[in-house]
Amino acid sequence: MGNPGAGGNGTILSGSLEMSNVDIAEEMVSQITAKAAFTANARVIRAADEMIGTLLDIKS
């Protein structure tokens, strides 16, 4: 509680639009990169699972 602009409080500027602090292009690139990394990790896990299955079949 306090007066706007005093004691570290912000002020309100009427008639202004608030700008987003998110860069949509950067966020999309990050999302695509994360999806590619997830897909690559899933393939590695699948390949490891298949190798273990093959080894168990050979041993039996």
C-alpha positions as MATLAB code, in Angstrom:
seq = 'MGNPGAGGNGTILSGSLEMSNVDIAEEMVSQITAKAAFTANARVIRAADEMIGTLLDIKS';
ca = [
       0.000    0.000    0.000;
       1.297    3.409   -0.857;
       1.299    6.201   -3.378;
       2.180    5.450   -6.997;
       5.734    6.496   -7.835;
       6.742    6.883   -4.186;
       8.723    4.491   -2.035;
       9.700    2.186   -4.903;
       6.132    1.788   -6.153;
       5.502    1.861   -9.889;
       3.288    4.227  -11.780;
       0.425    3.646  -14.191;
       0.569    5.166  -17.659;
      -2.937    5.355  -19.062;
      -3.558    4.642  -22.729;
      -0.463    2.436  -23.059;
      -0.191   -1.189  -24.085;
       1.950   -3.589  -22.134;
       4.580   -5.286  -24.268;
       5.263   -8.956  -23.855;
       8.707   -9.930  -22.596;
       8.634  -13.146  -24.652;
      10.303  -13.466  -28.043;
       7.949  -15.816  -29.893;
      10.533  -16.858  -32.510;
      13.089  -17.771  -29.842;
      10.494  -19.744  -27.880;
       9.425  -21.673  -31.000;
      13.052  -22.555  -31.785;
      13.528  -23.712  -28.182;
      10.405  -25.855  -28.396;
      11.497  -27.456  -31.690;
      14.961  -28.119  -30.257;
      13.482  -29.707  -27.128;
      11.203  -31.915  -29.244;
      14.150  -33.064  -31.382;
      16.195  -33.869  -28.260;
      13.290  -35.812  -26.767;
      12.853  -37.798  -29.986;
      16.574  -38.583  -30.141;
      16.573  -39.748  -26.508;
      13.535  -41.944  -27.140;
      15.329  -43.574  -30.092;
      18.419  -44.237  -27.959;
      16.299  -45.863  -25.263;
      14.461  -47.960  -27.859;
      17.755  -49.100  -29.426;
      19.177  -50.024  -26.006;
      16.026  -51.967  -25.211;
      16.286  -53.863  -28.508;
      19.965  -54.666  -27.869;
      19.185  -56.015  -24.404;
      16.347  -58.084  -25.861;
      18.681  -59.490  -28.536;
      21.315  -60.350  -25.924;
      18.742  -62.137  -23.796;
      17.529  -64.084  -26.838;
      21.100  -65.090  -27.719;
      21.798  -66.243  -24.150;
      18.647  -68.379  -23.981;
];
